Amino acid sequence: MASAGVGRAQAGRLVAALVGLTAGLLTLALPPSEGPPVTTYTEASATAATLFVVAGLGMTLAGVVASLTQPGRRLIGDLALLAGFLWFSPAWVGWDLGPSVVRNLAMVAAAFTLPVVAHLVLASSSGRAHPRAAAVLVGGLYVEAALAALGLSLFRDPFFDPGCWANCTDNVFLVRSLPAAARWIEVADRWFVAAAAAALVAICAWRLAKDSGPARRVAMPVVGPGMLFAGAVVAHAVAAQRASVESPSDPAFMTIFLVGSAAVLLLAAGVIWGALRTLVHRRSVARVVASLGEAPAPGSLESALARAVGDPGLRIAYWLPESDQYVDAKGRPVPAPVAGSGWALTTLVRDGRRIAVVSHAAALAELEREIGSAIRLGLENERLQAEVLARLEELRASRARIVETGDAERIRLERDLHDGAQQRLLALSYDIRLARASAEEDGDGRTARLLTGAVDGVQAAVDELRELAHGIYPAILGEAGLAPALETLADAATLPVEVRCATARRLPAPVETAAYLVVSETVDDAAHRGAGYAAVSVTEEDGRLVVTVEDDGSRRTSSMVRVADRIGSVGGSVIVEPTMIRAEIPCE
């Protein structure tokens, strides 16, 4: 039943389009007026007649195209069809040989041209600024047009209208001739329409100023002609106020008429362009659907959809209900999307669950309709992938925090050993030396020899404690940086070690510690494999610290798990070869 209803509606639109096209073509066949005053602009100039008819036919064609290509926005097509039909009304008003009823109905219809055009412009434009003001403006135009048309139909007698020029003989709806009231209605209508046209220009200009770049480019083909038409309406009101009678032979009135006709023609072109743009978007989205089976990389769906709809600023934020946050395609947390001036949000739902929120230009009002079920499935798959990546990132961050906590604990232990036990042993060694000196003065050789052994034992304990503290965490690494720490490591190594460190600046503590551990573990491994030397290179490349250790020992059999775990904890990578290790560590 719904399909039948839609079919009948489309058939009705096609019939209305045929009526509009017929009315436009018949205006070319209308006989000229018998009297010397010209009653239509089409009689005064062939250029005006051509532009007038082409503008009306173009608007009617735009209505047909918009109705057929934009099922979700049939209002645009209906308004364009109605505007095309109403546009021909002045030609029928000036048909002085035609039936009176036709001329009077055309006068009533002509009053609604501006309301319909304004409604079309505001409904088609992309901006979201002042929607209430736009609604009030359109509603006020319709109400005022209806009241003015009713008042003039009931109380205007053309014989007593000094400003009459197009229809000065017929008013079949006249109830009572009230020339003063009719004149007041005409003047009030003229300035209300001028003020409303100026308000339309202001709203459109405000929308363009507040819209984003993509939204502005989409809206301009419709908003620009709409502003031009409104400007012509204001100019016509000013010219009509200055002249006693409107005349197509007046250059000012003819110029205003030509500008208004050109604006309507451009507006029709803008509506058609918008309809064709919708078709292009749908085909582009269809191509995105066709590529979903290729397992695209994270974020490629967002890029493809942005290209498909012509909005480079389009962003997709995936909703993770378990963690109650939004993430991007790579699993990185992002702020909750917020609609702004010129930007809109489209929430995508699948099976009753929120999948993602798309932030896009407000011009893409039908984004949710254009995104079919296949795209939703692709978004759901990418959301699941983003959730996995987010969990992996959480695990990596957790591992990094564990490593940082371990490093902090090692630093604390090293300082406790250095400042606590080591200092007490040194103090004990000093006391023993004093006691030995006292025993030697007293001639107690046996006690002196025992105290000398005790001093040697304490000194050995101090050396072992220092070595233990250095193994827990090298103090020079935290105090002086990576380069001095590696030089110290090379000096204490059991094999010759050449260090080429091309970075002298301080790096984050986790980075320096990871790099030092790579060198320390690899040098120890080289010594165990009987290497005669080791070469260490430390450089910075594209924001990453690259540590390379080479030796001439036997082939490595260890997988260097500790090194891989440590580098992985800071988001780096390791390449292990028989006699070489290369580690890359992000510096930030």
C-alpha positions as CSV (number, residue, x, y, z in Angstrom):
1,M,0.0,0.0,0.0
2,A,2.9,2.4,0.8
3,S,4.4,1.7,-2.6
4,A,1.1,2.4,-4.3
5,G,0.8,5.6,-2.4
6,V,4.3,6.7,-3.4
7,G,3.6,5.7,-7.0
8,R,0.5,7.9,-7.1
9,A,2.4,10.8,-5.5
10,Q,5.1,10.6,-8.2
11,A,2.4,10.4,-10.9
12,G,0.8,13.5,-9.4
13,R,4.1,15.3,-9.5
14,L,4.6,14.4,-13.1
15,V,1.2,15.7,-14.0
16,A,1.9,18.9,-12.1
17,A,5.1,19.2,-14.0
18,L,3.3,18.8,-17.3
19,V,0.8,21.4,-16.3
20,G,3.6,23.8,-15.4
21,L,5.5,23.2,-18.6
22,T,2.3,23.7,-20.6
23,A,1.6,26.9,-18.8
24,G,5.1,28.1,-19.6
25,L,5.0,27.2,-23.2
26,L,1.5,28.8,-23.6
27,T,2.9,32.1,-22.4
28,L,4.8,32.3,-25.6
29,A,1.6,32.0,-27.6
30,L,-0.4,34.6,-25.7
31,P,-1.5,37.4,-28.0
32,P,-0.1,40.8,-27.3
33,S,-2.3,43.4,-25.6
34,E,-4.5,45.6,-27.8
35,G,-3.9,48.9,-26.2
36,P,-0.7,50.9,-26.3
37,P,0.3,50.2,-22.6
38,V,2.4,47.1,-22.4
39,T,0.9,44.8,-19.7
40,T,3.8,42.2,-19.5
41,Y,7.6,42.4,-19.6
42,T,7.6,39.6,-22.2
43,E,5.9,42.0,-24.7
44,A,8.5,44.7,-24.1
45,S,11.6,42.7,-24.9
46,A,12.4,39.5,-26.7
47,T,15.3,39.0,-24.3
48,A,13.0,39.4,-21.3
49,A,10.5,37.0,-22.8
50,T,13.1,34.3,-23.5
51,L,14.7,34.7,-20.0
52,F,11.3,34.7,-18.3
53,V,10.2,31.5,-20.0
54,V,13.5,29.7,-19.7
55,A,13.6,30.5,-16.0
56,G,10.1,29.1,-15.4
57,L,10.7,26.0,-17.4
58,G,14.0,25.5,-15.7
59,M,12.4,25.7,-12.3
60,T,9.8,23.2,-13.3
61,L,12.5,20.8,-14.6
62,A,14.4,21.3,-11.4
63,G,11.3,20.2,-9.5
64,V,11.0,17.0,-11.6
65,V,14.7,16.2,-11.2
66,A,14.7,16.8,-7.4
67,S,11.5,14.7,-6.9
68,L,13.0,11.8,-8.8
69,T,16.5,11.8,-7.3
70,Q,15.8,12.9,-3.7
71,P,13.0,10.7,-2.3
72,G,13.8,11.8,1.2
73,R,13.5,15.5,0.3
74,R,10.5,15.6,-2.0
75,L,9.6,18.9,-0.4
76,I,12.4,20.5,-2.4
77,G,11.0,19.1,-5.7
78,D,7.4,20.1,-4.8
79,L,8.4,23.7,-4.0
80,A,10.4,23.9,-7.2
81,L,7.5,22.7,-9.2
82,L,5.2,25.2,-7.5
83,A,7.6,28.0,-7.9
84,G,7.9,27.2,-11.6
85,F,4.1,27.3,-12.0
86,L,3.7,30.5,-10.0
87,W,6.5,32.2,-12.0
88,F,4.3,32.3,-15.1
89,S,1.5,34.1,-13.2
90,P,2.4,37.7,-14.3
91,A,2.1,36.7,-17.9
92,W,-1.4,35.5,-17.4
93,V,-2.3,38.6,-15.3
94,G,-1.4,40.7,-18.3
95,W,-3.4,38.7,-20.8
96,D,-6.0,41.4,-21.4
97,L,-7.9,39.2,-23.9
98,G,-8.1,36.3,-21.5
99,P,-11.0,35.2,-19.2
100,S,-11.4,37.4,-16.1
101,V,-11.3,34.4,-13.8
102,V,-7.9,33.3,-15.2
103,R,-6.4,36.8,-14.8
104,N,-7.7,37.2,-11.2
105,L,-6.5,33.7,-10.2
106,A,-3.1,34.5,-11.7
107,M,-3.0,37.7,-9.6
108,V,-3.6,35.7,-6.4
109,A,-1.1,33.1,-7.4
110,A,1.6,35.8,-8.2
111,A,1.4,37.0,-4.6
112,F,2.8,33.6,-3.4
113,T,5.9,33.6,-5.7
114,L,8.3,35.1,-3.1
115,P,7.0,32.9,-0.2
116,V,7.5,29.7,-2.2
117,V,11.0,30.8,-3.5
118,A,12.0,31.8,0.0
119,H,10.8,28.5,1.4
120,L,12.7,26.6,-1.4
121,V,15.9,28.5,-0.6
122,L,15.8,28.0,3.1
123,A,14.8,24.4,2.8
124,S,17.5,23.6,0.4
125,S,20.4,25.5,2.0
126,S,22.8,23.7,4.3
127,G,23.1,26.0,7.2
128,R,21.6,25.4,10.6
129,A,21.9,29.0,11.9
130,H,18.6,30.5,13.2
131,P,16.2,27.7,12.1
132,R,13.4,29.4,14.1
133,A,13.9,32.7,12.4
134,A,13.7,31.0,9.0
135,A,10.5,29.2,10.0
136,V,9.0,32.5,11.2
137,L,10.0,34.3,8.0
138,V,8.5,31.6,5.7
139,G,5.3,31.3,7.8
140,G,4.9,35.1,7.9
141,L,5.4,35.4,4.1
142,Y,2.7,32.8,3.5
143,V,0.2,34.4,5.9
144,E,0.8,37.9,4.7
145,A,0.5,36.9,1.0
146,A,-2.8,35.2,1.8
147,L,-4.1,38.2,3.7
148,A,-3.0,40.7,1.0
149,A,-4.3,38.6,-1.8
150,L,-7.7,38.2,0.0
151,G,-7.9,41.9,0.8
152,L,-7.1,43.1,-2.7
153,S,-9.5,40.5,-4.2
154,L,-12.4,41.7,-2.1
155,F,-11.8,45.5,-2.0
156,R,-9.7,46.5,-5.0
157,D,-11.6,47.9,-8.0
158,P,-9.1,48.2,-10.9
159,F,-10.9,51.3,-12.2
160,F,-10.1,53.3,-9.1
161,D,-6.5,52.0,-8.7
162,P,-4.1,54.8,-9.9
163,G,-1.2,52.4,-9.8
164,C,-2.8,49.7,-12.0
165,W,-0.8,48.6,-15.1
166,A,-1.3,44.9,-15.8
167,N,-4.9,44.2,-15.1
168,C,-7.0,47.4,-15.0
169,T,-10.4,46.0,-16.0
170,D,-11.2,42.8,-14.2
171,N,-11.8,41.7,-10.6
172,V,-14.4,38.9,-10.4
173,F,-13.9,38.6,-6.7
174,L,-14.8,42.2,-5.8
175,V,-17.3,42.5,-3.0
176,R,-17.1,46.2,-2.2
177,S,-14.9,48.9,-3.7
178,L,-12.7,50.5,-1.1
179,P,-10.0,52.4,-2.9
180,A,-8.3,53.8,0.2
181,A,-8.2,50.4,1.9
182,A,-6.9,48.7,-1.3
183,R,-4.2,51.4,-1.6
184,W,-3.2,50.9,2.0
185,I,-3.0,47.1,1.5
186,E,-0.9,47.5,-1.6
187,V,1.6,49.8,0.2
188,A,1.7,47.6,3.3
189,D,2.2,44.5,1.2
190,R,5.0,46.1,-0.8
191,W,7.1,47.1,2.2
192,F,6.4,43.9,4.1
193,V,7.6,41.9,1.2
194,A,10.7,44.2,0.9
195,A,11.4,43.8,4.6
196,A,10.9,40.0,4.3
197,A,13.2,39.8,1.3
198,A,15.9,41.8,3.2
199,A,15.5,39.4,6.1
200,L,16.0,36.5,3.7
201,V,19.2,38.0,2.5
202,A,20.4,38.5,6.1
203,I,19.6,34.9,7.1
204,C,21.3,33.5,4.0
205,A,24.4,35.7,4.6
206,W,24.5,34.6,8.2
207,R,24.3,31.0,7.3
208,L,27.1,31.3,4.7
209,A,29.3,33.1,7.3
210,K,28.7,30.4,9.9
211,D,28.9,27.4,7.6
212,S,32.0,25.3,7.2
213,G,33.9,25.4,3.9
214,P,32.3,22.3,2.4
215,A,28.8,23.3,3.6
216,R,29.3,26.8,2.1
217,R,30.3,25.3,-1.3
218,V,27.2,23.1,-1.2
219,A,24.8,25.8,-0.2
220,M,26.1,28.6,-2.5
221,P,24.4,27.4,-5.8
222,V,21.0,27.8,-4.1
223,V,21.6,30.5,-1.4
224,G,23.4,32.8,-3.8
225,P,20.5,33.0,-6.4
226,G,18.1,33.2,-3.6
227,M,19.8,36.3,-2.2
228,L,20.0,37.8,-5.7
229,F,16.2,37.2,-6.2
230,A,15.5,38.8,-2.8
231,G,17.6,41.8,-3.7
232,A,15.6,42.2,-6.9
233,V,12.4,42.1,-4.8
234,V,13.7,44.9,-2.5
235,A,14.8,47.0,-5.6
236,H,11.4,46.5,-7.2
237,A,9.7,47.8,-4.0
238,V,11.9,50.9,-4.0
239,A,11.3,51.6,-7.7
240,A,7.6,51.1,-7.3
241,Q,7.4,53.5,-4.4
242,R,9.2,56.2,-6.5
243,A,7.2,55.7,-9.7
244,S,3.5,56.4,-10.0
245,V,2.9,53.4,-12.3
246,E,5.1,50.4,-13.0
247,S,6.1,50.2,-16.7
248,P,8.2,47.6,-18.5
249,S,9.5,50.4,-20.7
250,D,11.2,51.9,-17.7
251,P,14.9,50.8,-17.8
252,A,15.0,50.5,-14.0
253,F,12.0,48.1,-13.9
254,M,13.3,46.1,-16.9
255,T,16.7,45.7,-15.3
256,I,15.1,44.5,-12.0
257,F,12.9,42.1,-14.0
258,L,15.9,40.7,-15.9
259,V,17.9,40.3,-12.7
260,G,15.0,38.5,-11.0
261,S,14.6,36.2,-13.9
262,A,18.3,35.4,-14.0
263,A,18.2,34.6,-10.3
264,V,15.3,32.2,-10.7
265,L,17.2,30.5,-13.6
266,L,20.3,30.2,-11.4
267,L,18.2,28.9,-8.5
268,A,16.8,26.2,-10.8
269,A,20.3,25.2,-11.8
270,G,21.3,25.1,-8.2
271,V,18.5,22.7,-7.3
272,I,19.4,20.5,-10.2
273,W,23.0,20.5,-9.2
274,G,22.1,19.5,-5.7
275,A,20.0,16.6,-7.0
276,L,22.8,15.4,-9.3
277,R,25.3,15.8,-6.4
278,T,23.1,13.4,-4.4
279,L,23.2,10.8,-7.2
280,V,27.0,11.1,-7.3
281,H,27.2,10.6,-3.5
282,R,25.0,7.5,-3.7
283,R,27.2,6.0,-6.4
284,S,30.3,6.9,-4.5
285,V,28.9,5.2,-1.4
286,A,28.0,2.2,-3.5
287,R,31.7,2.0,-4.5
288,V,32.6,2.1,-0.8
289,V,30.2,-0.8,-0.2
290,A,31.8,-2.8,-3.0
291,S,35.3,-2.3,-1.4
292,L,34.2,-3.5,2.1
293,G,35.3,-7.1,1.3
294,E,38.9,-6.0,0.9
295,A,39.6,-5.8,4.6
296,P,40.6,-2.1,4.6
297,A,43.1,-0.7,7.0
298,P,41.8,1.1,10.1
299,G,40.5,4.6,9.1
300,S,40.2,3.9,5.4
301,L,36.4,3.6,5.7
302,E,36.3,7.1,7.1
303,S,38.5,8.4,4.3
304,A,36.5,6.6,1.6
305,L,33.2,7.9,3.0
306,A,34.6,11.5,3.2
307,R,35.6,11.3,-0.4
308,A,32.3,9.7,-1.4
309,V,30.2,12.5,0.0
310,G,32.6,15.3,-0.8
311,D,33.3,16.3,2.8
312,P,37.0,16.2,3.7
313,G,36.2,17.2,7.3
314,L,34.0,14.1,7.9
315,R,35.0,12.2,11.1
316,I,33.7,9.0,12.5
317,A,33.8,8.4,16.3
318,Y,33.0,4.8,17.4
319,W,31.1,4.2,20.6
320,L,32.5,1.6,23.1
321,P,29.8,0.9,25.6
322,E,32.1,-1.1,27.9
323,S,34.5,1.7,28.4
324,D,31.9,4.4,28.0
325,Q,33.9,6.4,25.5
326,Y,34.4,7.3,21.9
327,V,37.5,6.1,19.9
328,D,38.7,6.6,16.4
329,A,39.3,3.8,13.9
330,K,42.7,3.1,15.5
331,G,41.3,2.7,18.9
332,R,42.5,6.0,20.3
333,P,40.2,7.9,22.6
334,V,38.5,11.0,21.1
335,P,36.3,13.6,22.6
336,A,32.5,13.1,22.3
337,P,31.4,14.6,19.0
338,V,29.6,18.0,19.4
339,A,27.5,19.7,16.7
340,G,28.7,23.2,15.8
341,S,28.0,26.0,13.4
342,G,28.0,24.5,10.0
343,W,28.5,21.0,11.4
344,A,26.0,18.3,12.1
345,L,26.0,14.9,13.8
346,T,24.5,11.7,12.5
347,T,24.2,8.8,14.9
348,L,24.3,5.5,13.2
349,V,22.4,2.6,14.8
350,R,22.4,-1.1,13.9
351,D,20.1,-3.6,15.5
352,G,19.1,-1.0,18.1
353,R,22.7,-0.4,19.2
354,R,24.7,2.8,18.6
355,I,27.6,2.0,16.3
356,A,29.2,5.4,15.7
357,V,28.6,9.1,15.4
358,V,29.5,10.8,12.2
359,S,30.5,14.5,12.3
360,H,30.0,16.1,9.0
361,A,29.1,19.3,7.2
362,A,25.5,20.3,7.8
363,A,25.0,20.3,4.0
364,L,24.8,16.5,4.1
365,A,21.4,16.4,5.6
366,E,20.6,12.9,4.1
367,L,23.8,11.2,5.2
368,E,22.0,8.6,7.3
369,R,19.7,7.8,4.3
370,E,22.7,7.5,1.9
371,I,24.5,5.1,4.2
372,G,23.0,1.8,3.6
373,S,23.0,-1.4,5.6
374,A,26.2,-2.6,4.0
375,I,28.0,0.6,5.2
376,R,26.6,0.1,8.6
377,L,27.9,-3.5,8.6
378,G,31.3,-2.1,7.6
379,L,31.2,0.5,10.3
380,E,30.2,-2.2,12.9
381,N,33.2,-4.3,11.7
382,E,35.5,-1.3,12.0
383,R,34.1,-0.5,15.4
384,L,34.9,-4.0,16.6
385,Q,38.4,-3.6,15.2
386,A,38.7,-0.2,16.9
387,E,37.6,-1.8,20.2
388,V,40.3,-4.5,19.9
389,L,42.9,-1.8,19.1
390,A,41.7,0.2,22.1
391,R,42.1,-2.8,24.3
392,L,45.6,-3.5,22.9
393,E,46.5,0.2,23.5
394,E,45.2,-0.2,27.1
395,L,47.4,-3.3,27.5
396,R,50.4,-1.5,26.1
397,A,49.8,1.5,28.4
398,S,49.4,-0.9,31.3
399,R,52.6,-2.7,30.5
400,A,54.4,0.7,30.2
401,R,53.0,1.8,33.6
402,I,54.3,-1.5,35.1
403,V,57.7,-1.0,33.6
404,E,57.8,2.7,34.7
405,T,56.8,1.6,38.2
406,G,59.6,-1.0,38.2
407,D,62.1,1.5,37.0
408,A,61.0,3.9,39.7
409,E,61.4,1.2,42.3
410,R,64.9,0.4,41.0
411,I,65.8,4.0,41.3
412,R,64.5,4.1,44.8
413,L,66.5,0.9,45.7
414,E,69.6,2.3,44.1
415,R,69.3,5.5,46.1
416,D,68.5,3.6,49.3
417,L,71.6,1.4,48.9
418,H,73.8,4.4,48.0
419,D,72.5,6.7,50.7
420,G,71.8,4.1,53.3
421,A,73.7,0.8,53.5
422,Q,76.7,2.1,51.5
423,Q,77.2,5.1,53.7
424,R,76.9,3.0,56.9
425,L,79.5,0.6,55.6
426,L,81.8,3.5,54.8
427,A,81.3,4.9,58.3
428,L,82.0,1.5,59.7
429,S,85.2,1.2,57.6
430,Y,86.3,4.6,59.0
431,D,85.7,3.5,62.6
432,I,87.6,0.2,62.0
433,R,90.5,2.2,60.6
434,L,90.6,4.4,63.7
435,A,90.5,1.3,65.9
436,R,93.4,-0.2,63.9
437,A,95.4,2.9,64.3
438,S,94.8,2.9,68.0
439,A,95.8,-0.8,68.2
440,E,99.0,-0.1,66.3
441,E,99.9,2.7,68.7
442,D,99.3,0.4,71.7
443,G,101.6,-2.3,70.1
444,D,98.8,-4.8,69.7
445,G,99.9,-6.3,66.4
446,R,97.5,-9.2,66.4
447,T,94.4,-6.9,66.8
448,A,95.8,-4.5,64.2
449,R,96.1,-7.4,61.7
450,L,92.5,-8.5,62.5
451,L,91.2,-5.0,62.0
452,T,93.1,-4.7,58.7
453,G,91.3,-7.8,57.5
454,A,88.0,-6.3,58.6
455,V,88.8,-3.1,56.7
456,D,89.4,-5.1,53.5
457,G,86.2,-7.1,54.1
458,V,84.2,-3.9,54.5
459,Q,85.8,-2.4,51.4
460,A,84.9,-5.5,49.4
461,A,81.3,-5.3,50.7
462,V,81.2,-1.7,49.6
463,D,82.4,-2.6,46.1
464,E,79.9,-5.4,45.8
465,L,77.2,-3.1,47.0
466,R,78.1,-0.5,44.5
467,E,78.1,-3.1,41.7
468,L,74.7,-4.3,42.9
469,A,73.3,-0.8,43.0
470,H,74.6,-0.1,39.5
471,G,73.0,-3.3,38.3
472,I,69.7,-2.3,39.8
473,Y,69.8,1.1,38.1
474,P,72.8,3.1,36.8
475,A,72.7,6.4,38.7
476,I,74.7,8.1,35.9
477,L,71.8,7.4,33.5
478,G,69.4,9.5,35.5
479,E,71.9,12.2,36.4
480,A,73.8,12.7,33.1
481,G,71.8,11.0,30.4
482,L,72.2,8.2,27.9
483,A,75.5,9.1,26.2
484,P,77.6,9.3,29.5
485,A,75.8,6.2,30.8
486,L,76.8,4.2,27.6
487,E,80.4,5.4,27.9
488,T,80.5,4.2,31.5
489,L,79.0,0.9,30.4
490,A,81.6,0.6,27.6
491,D,84.5,1.2,30.1
492,A,83.2,-1.5,32.5
493,A,82.5,-4.1,29.8
494,T,84.6,-7.3,29.5
495,L,85.2,-6.7,25.8
496,P,86.1,-3.6,23.8
497,V,82.9,-1.5,23.0
498,E,82.8,1.4,20.6
499,V,80.0,3.8,21.2
500,R,78.8,6.2,18.5
501,C,76.0,8.3,20.1
502,A,74.7,11.0,17.8
503,T,72.2,12.4,20.3
504,A,73.3,14.5,23.2
505,R,69.9,15.8,24.3
506,R,68.0,14.4,27.2
507,L,65.1,12.1,26.3
508,P,62.2,10.8,28.3
509,A,63.3,8.5,31.1
510,P,61.5,5.4,29.8
511,V,63.2,5.9,26.4
512,E,66.7,6.3,27.9
513,T,66.2,3.3,30.2
514,A,65.0,1.1,27.4
515,A,67.9,2.1,25.1
516,Y,70.4,1.5,27.9
517,L,68.9,-1.9,28.6
518,V,69.2,-2.9,24.9
519,V,72.9,-2.0,24.9
520,S,73.6,-3.6,28.3
521,E,71.8,-6.9,27.5
522,T,73.3,-7.1,24.0
523,V,76.9,-6.5,25.1
524,D,76.6,-9.1,27.8
525,D,75.1,-11.6,25.3
526,A,78.0,-10.8,22.9
527,A,80.5,-11.5,25.7
528,H,78.9,-14.9,26.3
529,R,79.2,-15.7,22.6
530,G,82.9,-15.0,22.6
531,A,82.8,-11.7,20.7
532,G,86.1,-9.7,20.5
533,Y,84.4,-6.3,20.2
534,A,81.0,-4.6,20.0
535,A,79.9,-1.5,18.1
536,V,77.0,0.6,19.5
537,S,75.2,3.3,17.4
538,V,72.5,5.5,18.7
539,T,70.8,8.0,16.4
540,E,67.5,9.8,16.0
541,E,65.4,9.3,12.9
542,D,62.0,10.7,12.2
543,G,61.1,11.1,15.9
544,R,62.4,7.6,16.8
545,L,65.6,6.6,18.7
546,V,67.4,3.9,16.7
547,V,69.8,1.8,18.7
548,T,72.0,-0.7,16.8
549,V,74.5,-3.1,18.5
550,E,76.8,-5.3,16.3
551,D,79.5,-7.8,17.3
552,D,81.8,-10.4,15.9
553,G,80.8,-13.3,18.1
554,S,79.2,-16.6,17.2
555,R,75.6,-16.8,16.0
556,R,73.1,-15.7,18.5
557,T,70.8,-18.5,19.8
558,S,68.8,-16.4,22.3
559,S,65.6,-14.6,21.2
560,M,66.4,-11.7,23.5
561,V,63.0,-11.8,25.1
562,R,63.8,-9.3,27.8
563,V,65.0,-6.8,25.3
564,A,61.9,-7.3,23.1
565,D,59.5,-7.0,26.1
566,R,61.2,-3.8,27.3
567,I,61.1,-2.1,23.9
568,G,57.6,-3.3,23.3
569,S,56.5,-1.6,26.6
570,V,57.4,1.8,25.2
571,G,55.8,1.1,21.8
572,G,59.0,0.3,19.9
573,S,60.2,-2.5,17.7
574,V,63.2,-4.9,17.7
575,I,65.0,-6.7,14.9
576,V,67.1,-9.6,16.1
577,E,69.8,-11.0,13.8
578,P,72.6,-13.5,14.5
579,T,75.2,-10.8,15.3
580,M,73.2,-7.6,15.3
581,I,70.2,-6.1,17.1
582,R,68.3,-3.0,15.9
583,A,65.8,-1.3,18.2
584,E,63.5,1.6,17.3
585,I,62.0,3.5,20.2
586,P,59.5,6.4,19.9
587,C,61.1,9.5,21.4
588,E,57.8,11.1,22.5
